[in-house]
Amino acid sequence: MEHEVTKVDIIVSKSNEAGDITYANPIFWKLSGYSQGELLDNPHSILRHPDMPKIVFKFLWDNLKAGSDVFAFVKNRSKDGGFYWVLAHVRVAKNPDGSFRNYVSTRRMMTEGARKTIEPLYIKMLEAEKEGGMSASLKVLEDSLSESGASLATFNETMKKLNS
């Protein structure tokens, strides 16, 4: 069952360097179906839906560790087995001295137009991943971006534009 994310919903969570959830706002708890006690200090990956290509998360983590923000479409799994789609903006928050503070993820509704593009793309990426691993899935992503005149270098802008 799909859980609706509306235009006014802004889902926020924070995590430590290991990806463990340290904070989330009320809409996060509502959509996930988990209580704070069930998720706080546990890996964000608990919400990972099996329909998500692994390469999306590798791309996300590689960019975050390099200090870059990432905008990516994510299908999360709720405790009840349902799901919800979002456009996630994940960034590194720093302390005043420049040291790492946490990762902050702000998620908004995915548009129908974006979903019509992303859902079949992720299906193709998953098929490629099963056959040839993450490198094959990455090639499908790169080819898709290239077909639209984009690249991994313009990934964030492409995702934001797709959701507008």
Secondary structure as UniProt FT lines:
FT   TURN            7..8
FT   STRAND          11..15
FT   TURN            17..18
FT   STRAND          20..24
FT   HELIX           26..32
FT   HELIX           36..39
FT   TURN            40..41
FT   HELIX           44..47
FT   TURN            50..51
FT   HELIX           54..65
FT   TURN            66..67
FT   STRAND          70..77
FT   TURN            79..80
FT   STRAND          83..94
FT   TURN            96..97
FT   STRAND          100..109
FT   HELIX           112..147
FT   TURN            148..149
FT   HELIX           152..154
FT   HELIX           155..162
//
